[in-house]
Amino acid sequence: MSLEQLKKSLQKAPVIKKKDYSYIIHPITDGIPEITPALLHEVTREMKKHIEKCGPVDKIVTIEAMGVPLATALSLDMNIPFTIIRKRKYGLPDEVSVEQVTGYSKSKLYVNGLERGENVVLVDDVLSTGGTLRSVLSVLKDIGVNVKGVFIVVDRGGCSKEIGEQFNIQIISLVEIGVIDGKAVIQ
């Protein structure tokens, strides 16, 4: 797993402050400046290798917004449908809300289109504080969805092991980073 494009682009990514949180601006996590096909392919090719080890999967699940390009590419490549946990309430009969808490904001997410007993994988761009992932995994468990694995591009909070143990689930991050002196550093 070389992921050279991902690593180089992360090391060059600008870091801004949002309150006390150092926010890394990167194509995969923000769509800025652009997501090149080569970078998206490199990342999703690596995710696909891990997803294939999960056995049969009914759906790919992602979280709005920046998980969408990942899920789209994986869905097309693996011929697996995907669904998006959205930021908008639709009011559908089985809709479930999720309290989203990040390192810099708090809001609600809404789950639709998942059924008890389905085998899913969750893909997302970044794991920082783990607040959103914990909330989503808790709701998916309550629904009765079987989460076969969680696949994150960038782990910058170091909490994946703890969350994996808490939910008895495999969490794979393609790269782990930190922010030192205002720069993203691969760990």
HELIX and SHEET records of a PDB file:
HELIX    1   1 GLU A    4  LYS A   12  1                                   9    
HELIX    2   2 PRO A   27  ASP A   30  1                                   4    
HELIX    3   3 PRO A   37  ILE A   51  1                                  15    
HELIX    4   4 GLU A   52  CYS A   54  5                                   3    
HELIX    5   5 GLY A   67  MET A   78  1                                  12    
HELIX    6   6 GLY A  131  ILE A  143  1                                  13    
HELIX    7   7 SER A  160  PHE A  167  1                                   8    
SHEET    1   A 2 VAL A  15  LYS A  18  0                                        
SHEET    2   A 2 TYR A  21  ILE A  24 -1                                        
SHEET    1   B 6 PHE A  82  ILE A  85  0                                        
SHEET    2   B 6 LYS A  59  ILE A  63  1                                        
SHEET    3   B 6 ASN A 119  LEU A 127  1                                        
SHEET    4   B 6 ASN A 146  ASP A 155  1                                        
SHEET    5   B 6 ILE A 171  ILE A 180  1                                        
SHEET    6   B 6 LYS A 183  ILE A 186 -1                                        
SHEET    1   C 2 VAL A  96  VAL A 101  0                                        
SHEET    2   C 2 LYS A 106  VAL A 111 -1                                        
END                                                                             
